[in-house]
Amino acid sequence: MILTRSICRTSSGIHKQMAHKLFSHFTVPFFLILALSIPVAPFRPTAYGQQLDYNFYDQSCPRLEMIVKYGVWAALRNDSRMAASLLRLHFHDCFVNGCDGSILLDDTKKFQGEKNALPNRNSARGFEVIDSIKEDVERACPFTVSCADILALAAREAVLQSGGPFWSVLLGRRDGLTASQKAANENLPIPFESLENITAKFVAQGLDLKDVVVLSGAHTLGFAQCFTFKNRLFNFKGSGMPDPGLDSSALKNLQSMCPNKDASNRDLVPLDSASAYRFDNSYFTNLVTNTGLLESDQALMTDSRTAALVNSYSSYPYLFSSDFAASMVKMGSVGVLTGEQGQIRRKCGSVNYGWHM
């Protein structure tokens, strides 16, 4: 939505991949036993340094990743749309004042939070999943793990459990003390924006044009509300006609799912009809065949630089998986709070007022 090669992982990262392969063969009750049943003495963290680290919780909360893994598994079992929702939450968190868990905060008398910003209102979801995982983590290792780190891990698990790539998640983020509805409205890309504007928003976060393309591939999961693309079906750029670049068969199908009536505005359509619940590279194949759903997605084929990347990812799924993992690590490091900055929230929806930890 850099790097042209796989992420260079520490030896610890390699060990975690081996552990994932091992644990993937066990049943869910085994996950639950490992994650929740073994008592751990309360641990109050001290300063580990100012940088993120793959091993940040190895001593203070060694079962963290297993707890998150199970929490995401349970959520996906209950709601198959949740994978896309958790991935989107992480993205929308990082683009507003950095990956500090600010999107999880409820409104207060001191600030208007991000949940009701225009790009999130009636669309951002999965808050209850993160809250539930946080409760499990607090039982295992109190006052230790930030909500921002839980969200980063949950996004990785959402991709992995949907058939996507694994990547080692850098950890040690602290939670922010405030949120900004205004910043969310200004910083988050929206489906109606030009490629130029969207790219500028990525660059403002320290990302680049390649990240725009790679992270847009997250739209292989999930759904969009009809109002986000209905202009392409009936009144493209005020012409009173459909988007001439949209494949005619796709146009007819979408018009039947999203009739030109206000009542259909909130109806849901798969972003990638071929694999709405599976993480793969078919999103890019759709763009090549002019069947991309959102105007902002199909716009990737209008620039020779981004179109070249789209064609590569359409032809080479492993290249997309590798680059997506690298871009997620890069995005997950945007504007993080570490060391004594911010705090470890006891509840993800509210700041620990009166004391910082």
Secondary structure, DSSP 8 states (H G I E B T S, - for coil): ---SS-----HHHHHHHHHHHHHTTS-HHHHHIIIIIS-----------SS-BTTTTTTT-TTHHHHHHHHHHHHHHH-TTHHHHHHHHHHHHHTTTSSSSGGG----SS---STTSTTTTTT---HHHHHHHHHHHHHHSTTTS-HHHHHHHHHHHHHHTTT-------B--BB-S---HHHHHHHS--TTS-HHHHHHHHHHTT--HHHHHHHHGGGGSSEEEGGGTHHHHH-GGGSSS--TTS-HHHHHHHHHHS-SSGGGTT-EEESSTT-TTS-SSHHHHHHHTT--SSHHHHGGGSSHHHHHHHHHHHH-HHHHHHHHHHHHHHHTTTT-B-TTSSB--SBTTB--TT---
